[in-house]
Amino acid sequence: MATPITNSPEKEKALNLVLKQIERNFGKGAIMRLGDATRMKVETIRSGAITLDLALGGGLPKGRIIEIYGPESSGKTTLALHAVSEVQKSGGVAAFVDAEHALDPTYSAALGVDIANLLVSQPDTGESALEIVDQLVRSAAVDIVVIDSVAALVPRAEIEGEMGDNQVGLQARLMSKALRKIAGNIGKSGCTVIFLNQLRQKIGITYGSPEVTTGGNALKFYASVRLDIRRIQTLKKSNEGEYGIRAKVKVAKNKVAPPFRIAEFDIIFGQGISRLGCLVDLAEQTKVILRKGAWYSHNGDNIAQGRDNTVKYLVEHPEFAENIEQQVRQALDMGAVVSANSVAPMDSKDGDSIEAGDEEA
């Protein structure tokens, strides 16, 4: 039995020796004091909606796994594409793994995505998709990867089998093994990985929510941020009909900021998230813009009558809108967007592929 060290200098000396030994065996940076870490503060990427950035504590965390889930037509892909657009604007490289084979280039371009430089993959199997994601993350040359969606990551055994075969837990085992590999590589490369997920209904649930996400429970644990997005209202105009939706996002999990915050924003058909609509809402909350009755004013000067006209005024006067955004961010003490990463590539391990049937979920 080892003799306990009670003397403080001896304990410090023993600690320094073991730290040096660990660094010799596992490489520099394998262990460190948290106060000595060079990347203490988690950098963030703008989501495209300033209200959601506020709820997230600054934006989508860089170098983390993020899950966005919700019902159909609630804005999951739109939110992910806005994140891709923001990364590209800052000089980063983005990849989109289109497992659903449903990516619309025209709509993506309308959201500000640089289609010419967007890396797109449409794999046939879930193993292929996750292997592609792993290699992109390992390269450290890609800043953000979006997987659309987990439900479409079909295991190879299911594709090659018969329609009536009973194959329980294949997708859950696939996700469990893949995330164990990808999570560590993400931390080293600084790449942000966004998984889009669908909802299913549990049978026979009397109490509580019957909703459950696909792909097992592994993603729930590995994700640093989980966003539950819902459509709460359809936006209509009497003379134009339906022109968009009002989306509500609940931060169901957040490891880098307080969770359970809620954000709302408008999604305009063919245009995406109404950034200036979010800005007007927050400017009113922070008293940067004041509303008296139907009129909105700034520093005593009327801007426009009604929210829609105020948003239209900001669209027509971008310098004024930028000034309002700076004042809002200053009032809320929100950080700025991060630039592209520049982390050195990692060594890949040949022959270390992802298969669904190798592990239990």
C-alpha positions as CSV (number, residue, x, y, z in Angstrom):
1,M,0.0,0.0,0.0
2,A,1.4,3.4,-1.0
3,T,2.3,5.8,1.8
4,P,0.1,9.0,1.6
5,I,2.1,12.2,1.1
6,T,1.1,14.9,3.6
7,N,3.8,17.4,3.0
8,S,2.7,20.1,0.5
9,P,6.1,20.5,-1.3
10,E,6.5,16.7,-1.7
11,K,2.9,16.4,-3.0
12,E,3.6,19.2,-5.6
13,K,6.8,17.5,-6.7
14,A,5.0,14.1,-7.1
15,L,2.2,15.8,-9.0
16,N,4.7,17.5,-11.4
17,L,6.5,14.1,-12.0
18,V,3.3,12.3,-12.8
19,L,2.2,15.1,-15.2
20,K,5.5,14.9,-17.0
21,Q,5.2,11.1,-17.2
22,I,1.6,11.4,-18.7
23,E,2.8,13.9,-21.3
24,R,5.7,11.7,-22.3
25,N,3.3,8.7,-22.7
26,F,0.3,10.4,-24.3
27,G,1.6,13.6,-25.8
28,K,1.7,17.3,-24.8
29,G,-1.7,18.6,-23.7
30,A,-3.0,15.2,-22.6
31,I,-3.5,16.6,-19.2
32,M,-3.3,20.2,-17.9
33,R,-4.6,22.6,-15.3
34,L,-7.8,24.1,-16.4
35,G,-6.4,27.6,-15.7
36,D,-3.5,26.9,-18.1
37,A,-5.8,25.9,-21.0
38,T,-5.4,28.1,-24.0
39,R,-9.0,27.7,-25.1
40,M,-11.0,28.4,-21.9
41,K,-13.8,30.3,-23.5
42,V,-16.1,28.4,-25.9
43,E,-16.3,30.3,-29.2
44,T,-19.6,30.6,-30.9
45,I,-21.2,30.8,-34.4
46,R,-24.2,33.0,-35.1
47,S,-27.4,31.0,-35.7
48,G,-29.0,33.6,-38.0
49,A,-31.5,34.6,-35.3
50,I,-30.2,37.0,-32.7
51,T,-33.0,35.9,-30.3
52,L,-31.7,32.3,-30.5
53,D,-28.1,33.5,-30.1
54,L,-29.2,35.2,-26.8
55,A,-30.9,32.0,-25.6
56,L,-27.8,29.9,-26.4
57,G,-25.6,32.3,-24.5
58,G,-23.9,33.8,-27.6
59,G,-24.6,31.4,-30.4
60,L,-24.0,27.8,-31.5
61,P,-20.8,26.5,-29.7
62,K,-17.9,25.8,-31.9
63,G,-16.3,22.3,-31.7
64,R,-19.3,20.7,-30.3
65,I,-22.1,18.2,-31.3
66,I,-25.5,19.9,-31.7
67,E,-28.9,18.2,-32.2
68,I,-31.8,20.0,-33.8
69,Y,-35.1,18.1,-33.6
70,G,-38.8,18.8,-34.2
71,P,-41.8,18.0,-36.2
72,E,-41.9,18.3,-40.0
73,S,-41.8,21.7,-41.6
74,S,-40.7,23.4,-38.3
75,G,-37.5,25.0,-39.6
76,K,-34.8,22.4,-38.8
77,T,-33.0,22.5,-42.1
78,T,-33.5,26.3,-42.4
79,L,-31.8,26.8,-39.1
80,A,-28.9,24.5,-40.0
81,L,-28.4,26.2,-43.4
82,H,-28.3,29.6,-41.7
83,A,-25.5,28.3,-39.5
84,V,-23.7,27.1,-42.6
85,S,-24.1,30.5,-44.2
86,E,-22.6,32.3,-41.2
87,V,-19.6,30.0,-41.1
88,Q,-19.0,30.6,-44.8
89,K,-19.2,34.4,-44.4
90,S,-16.5,34.2,-41.8
91,G,-14.2,32.3,-44.2
92,G,-14.9,28.8,-43.0
93,V,-15.6,25.6,-44.9
94,A,-18.9,23.8,-44.6
95,A,-20.1,20.3,-45.5
96,F,-23.7,19.0,-45.8
97,V,-24.4,15.3,-45.6
98,D,-27.7,14.9,-47.3
99,A,-28.9,11.5,-46.2
100,E,-32.5,12.5,-47.0
101,H,-31.6,13.5,-50.6
102,A,-33.7,16.6,-50.2
103,L,-31.3,19.5,-50.3
104,D,-32.7,22.4,-52.3
105,P,-29.8,24.4,-53.9
106,T,-32.1,27.4,-54.8
107,Y,-33.5,27.8,-51.3
108,S,-30.0,27.3,-49.8
109,A,-28.6,30.1,-52.0
110,A,-31.5,32.3,-50.9
111,L,-30.4,31.8,-47.3
112,G,-26.9,33.0,-48.1
113,V,-25.2,29.7,-48.5
114,D,-22.3,29.7,-51.0
115,I,-23.5,26.7,-53.1
116,A,-20.3,26.7,-55.3
117,N,-18.1,26.0,-52.3
118,L,-20.5,23.9,-50.2
119,L,-19.3,20.3,-49.8
120,V,-22.3,17.9,-50.4
121,S,-22.5,14.2,-49.9
122,Q,-25.5,11.9,-50.5
123,P,-24.4,8.5,-49.2
124,D,-26.4,5.4,-49.7
125,T,-25.9,3.9,-46.2
126,G,-25.7,5.2,-42.6
127,E,-22.2,3.6,-42.3
128,S,-20.9,5.5,-45.3
129,A,-22.5,8.8,-44.1
130,L,-20.9,8.6,-40.6
131,E,-17.5,7.5,-42.0
132,I,-17.5,10.5,-44.3
133,V,-18.4,12.8,-41.3
134,D,-15.6,11.2,-39.3
135,Q,-13.0,11.8,-42.0
136,L,-14.1,15.4,-42.6
137,V,-13.8,16.0,-38.8
138,R,-10.4,14.4,-38.6
139,S,-9.0,16.5,-41.4
140,A,-9.6,19.7,-39.3
141,A,-10.1,21.5,-42.7
142,V,-13.9,21.7,-42.3
143,D,-15.5,24.1,-39.8
144,I,-19.1,22.8,-39.8
145,V,-20.8,19.6,-40.9
146,V,-24.6,19.1,-41.1
147,I,-26.2,15.7,-41.2
148,D,-29.8,15.7,-42.5
149,S,-31.0,13.6,-40.9
150,V,-30.4,10.9,-38.3
151,A,-33.6,9.1,-39.3
152,A,-32.3,8.7,-42.8
153,L,-29.0,7.1,-41.7
154,V,-30.1,3.6,-42.7
155,P,-27.8,0.7,-41.7
156,R,-26.3,-1.4,-44.5
157,A,-27.9,-4.6,-43.1
158,E,-31.3,-3.0,-43.3
159,I,-30.8,-2.0,-47.0
160,E,-29.5,-5.4,-48.0
161,G,-32.1,-7.3,-46.0
162,E,-35.7,-8.1,-46.9
163,M,-38.5,-5.7,-46.2
164,G,-40.0,-7.9,-43.6
165,D,-36.8,-8.7,-41.6
166,N,-36.9,-7.9,-37.9
167,Q,-33.8,-5.9,-37.2
168,V,-34.0,-4.4,-33.8
169,G,-31.6,-1.6,-32.6
170,L,-29.4,-1.5,-35.7
171,Q,-29.5,2.3,-36.1
172,A,-29.1,2.8,-32.3
173,R,-25.9,0.6,-32.3
174,L,-24.6,2.4,-35.4
175,M,-25.1,5.9,-33.8
176,S,-23.6,4.7,-30.5
177,K,-20.3,3.5,-32.1
178,A,-20.1,6.4,-34.5
179,L,-20.5,9.1,-31.8
180,R,-17.9,7.5,-29.6
181,K,-15.4,7.9,-32.4
182,I,-16.5,11.3,-33.7
183,A,-16.8,13.0,-30.3
184,G,-13.1,12.9,-29.5
185,N,-12.1,14.0,-33.0
186,I,-14.4,16.9,-32.8
187,G,-12.8,18.2,-29.6
188,K,-9.4,18.1,-31.3
189,S,-10.3,19.6,-34.7
190,G,-12.8,22.3,-33.5
191,C,-15.3,21.3,-36.1
192,T,-19.0,21.9,-35.3
193,V,-21.3,18.9,-36.1
194,I,-25.0,19.5,-36.4
195,F,-27.4,16.5,-36.4
196,L,-30.9,17.1,-37.6
197,N,-33.4,14.6,-36.1
198,Q,-37.1,13.7,-36.5
199,L,-39.7,12.8,-33.9
200,R,-41.6,9.6,-33.4
201,Q,-44.5,8.6,-31.1
202,K,-44.2,6.1,-28.3
203,I,-47.1,3.7,-28.1
204,G,-49.2,3.3,-24.9
205,I,-47.9,6.4,-23.1
206,T,-50.5,7.7,-20.7
207,Y,-48.4,10.3,-18.7
208,G,-45.7,12.6,-20.1
209,S,-44.8,13.3,-23.7
210,P,-45.0,10.4,-26.1
211,E,-42.5,12.0,-28.4
212,V,-39.1,10.4,-28.9
213,T,-36.2,11.2,-31.3
214,T,-34.8,8.5,-33.7
215,G,-31.4,6.8,-33.5
216,G,-31.4,5.7,-29.8
217,N,-30.2,7.6,-26.8
218,A,-26.5,8.1,-27.6
219,L,-26.9,11.4,-29.4
220,K,-28.8,12.8,-26.4
221,F,-25.7,12.2,-24.2
222,Y,-23.0,13.3,-26.7
223,A,-24.7,16.5,-27.8
224,S,-23.6,19.7,-26.0
225,V,-26.7,21.5,-27.2
226,R,-30.1,20.1,-28.1
227,L,-32.7,22.4,-29.7
228,D,-36.4,21.6,-29.8
229,I,-37.9,23.7,-32.7
230,R,-41.7,24.0,-33.2
231,R,-44.0,25.9,-35.6
232,I,-46.3,27.9,-33.3
233,Q,-48.0,30.2,-35.9
234,T,-48.6,30.6,-39.6
235,L,-47.9,34.1,-40.8
236,K,-50.6,35.4,-43.1
237,K,-51.5,38.6,-44.9
238,S,-55.0,39.3,-46.0
239,N,-54.0,40.2,-49.5
240,E,-51.1,37.8,-49.9
241,G,-52.1,34.7,-48.0
242,E,-49.5,32.7,-46.0
243,Y,-46.0,34.0,-46.3
244,G,-44.1,32.3,-43.4
245,I,-44.2,30.7,-40.0
246,R,-43.4,31.7,-36.4
247,A,-40.9,29.3,-34.9
248,K,-40.3,28.6,-31.2
249,V,-37.0,27.0,-30.1
250,K,-36.5,25.6,-26.6
251,V,-32.9,24.9,-25.6
252,A,-33.6,21.5,-24.2
253,K,-29.9,20.9,-23.3
254,N,-26.9,23.2,-23.0
255,K,-23.5,22.3,-21.6
256,V,-21.9,25.7,-22.3
257,A,-24.6,28.1,-21.0
258,P,-27.8,27.9,-18.9
259,P,-30.4,25.6,-20.6
260,F,-34.2,25.7,-21.0
261,R,-34.2,29.2,-22.5
262,I,-36.8,29.9,-25.2
263,A,-36.4,32.0,-28.4
264,E,-38.9,32.9,-31.1
265,F,-38.4,34.1,-34.6
266,D,-40.1,34.4,-38.0
267,I,-39.2,32.2,-41.0
268,I,-40.2,33.7,-44.3
269,F,-40.9,31.3,-47.2
270,G,-38.1,31.5,-49.7
271,Q,-36.0,33.8,-47.6
272,G,-35.4,32.0,-44.3
273,I,-35.1,33.5,-40.8
274,S,-36.1,37.1,-40.6
275,R,-33.0,38.5,-39.0
276,L,-34.4,42.0,-38.8
277,G,-37.6,40.8,-37.4
278,C,-35.6,39.3,-34.5
279,L,-33.7,42.5,-34.2
280,V,-36.9,44.6,-33.8
281,D,-38.2,42.2,-31.1
282,L,-35.0,42.4,-29.1
283,A,-34.6,46.2,-29.7
284,E,-38.1,46.7,-28.2
285,Q,-37.3,44.4,-25.2
286,T,-34.0,46.3,-24.5
287,K,-35.7,49.7,-25.0
288,V,-33.3,50.6,-27.9
289,I,-36.5,51.0,-29.9
290,L,-39.6,52.3,-28.1
291,R,-43.2,51.5,-29.1
292,K,-46.0,53.8,-28.3
293,G,-49.3,52.3,-29.6
294,A,-48.5,51.1,-33.1
295,W,-45.6,53.5,-33.7
296,Y,-41.9,52.5,-33.2
297,S,-39.4,55.2,-32.4
298,H,-35.6,55.6,-31.8
299,N,-34.1,58.5,-29.9
300,G,-37.4,60.4,-30.1
301,D,-37.8,60.0,-33.9
302,N,-40.6,57.9,-35.3
303,I,-39.4,55.0,-37.5
304,A,-42.6,53.5,-38.8
305,Q,-46.2,52.4,-37.9
306,G,-46.5,48.7,-37.1
307,R,-43.9,45.9,-36.7
308,D,-43.9,44.9,-40.4
309,N,-43.3,48.5,-41.6
310,T,-40.5,48.9,-39.0
311,V,-38.8,45.7,-40.3
312,K,-39.3,47.1,-43.9
313,Y,-37.6,50.3,-42.9
314,L,-34.6,48.5,-41.5
315,V,-34.3,46.5,-44.7
316,E,-34.3,49.7,-46.7
317,H,-31.7,51.4,-44.3
318,P,-29.0,48.8,-43.6
319,E,-26.7,51.3,-41.9
320,F,-29.4,52.2,-39.4
321,A,-30.2,48.5,-38.8
322,E,-26.5,47.9,-38.1
323,N,-26.4,50.7,-35.6
324,I,-29.5,49.3,-33.9
325,E,-27.9,45.8,-33.8
326,Q,-24.7,47.1,-32.2
327,Q,-26.7,48.9,-29.5
328,V,-28.8,45.8,-28.8
329,R,-25.7,43.5,-28.6
330,Q,-24.1,46.1,-26.3
331,A,-27.2,46.2,-24.1
332,L,-27.3,42.4,-23.9
333,D,-23.5,42.0,-23.6
334,M,-23.4,39.5,-26.5
335,G,-20.2,38.4,-28.1
336,A,-19.2,38.5,-31.8
337,V,-19.1,35.8,-34.4
338,V,-16.0,33.6,-34.6
339,S,-13.8,33.2,-37.6
340,A,-12.9,30.0,-39.4
341,N,-10.7,27.5,-37.4
342,S,-7.1,26.8,-38.3
343,V,-6.4,23.6,-36.4
344,A,-3.8,21.2,-37.8
345,P,-5.1,18.0,-39.3
346,M,-5.1,14.8,-37.3
347,D,-3.7,11.4,-38.3
348,S,-6.5,9.1,-39.5
349,K,-6.5,5.4,-38.6
350,D,-6.8,3.2,-41.7
351,G,-9.3,0.4,-41.6
352,D,-11.2,1.7,-38.5
353,S,-14.6,1.8,-40.1
354,I,-18.0,2.3,-38.6
355,E,-20.4,-0.7,-38.7
356,A,-23.8,-1.0,-37.2
357,G,-23.7,-4.5,-35.8
358,D,-20.3,-4.2,-33.9
359,E,-21.6,-2.7,-30.7
360,E,-24.6,-2.7,-28.4
361,A,-26.5,0.5,-28.1
